[in-house]
């Protein structure tokens, strides 16, 4: 979910640059906000993935240990 929001924010930033170049208006704050959102979402997505992998690894190790004890 966070990766999708980060990608959408990046696309929005690119669109803002394109529209800003066409209309020659200052869009620095919009670009800063969109790229900032994209970076924050990307970092949060990496963190969420790390937590998910740690939880999955712990669960798998517990399951293997259980099956070894019962076998």
C-alpha positions, 0 to 999 in steps of 0.5 A: 500500500505504501509503495503504491502511494509512493509511486503515485506521489512520484507520478504526481511530482512528474506531472507537476513538473510537466504542467509547471514547465508548460505554464511556467509557474513556480511549482517548487512547493508542490514538487517538494511535497510530492517528492517528500511524500514519495520518499517517506512512503518508500521508507515506510514500505521498506520498514513494513516489509522488514517487519513482515519478513521478521515476523514471517521468519519467526513463525516459520522457525517456530513451526519447524521446531514444532514439527521436529519435536512432534516427529 
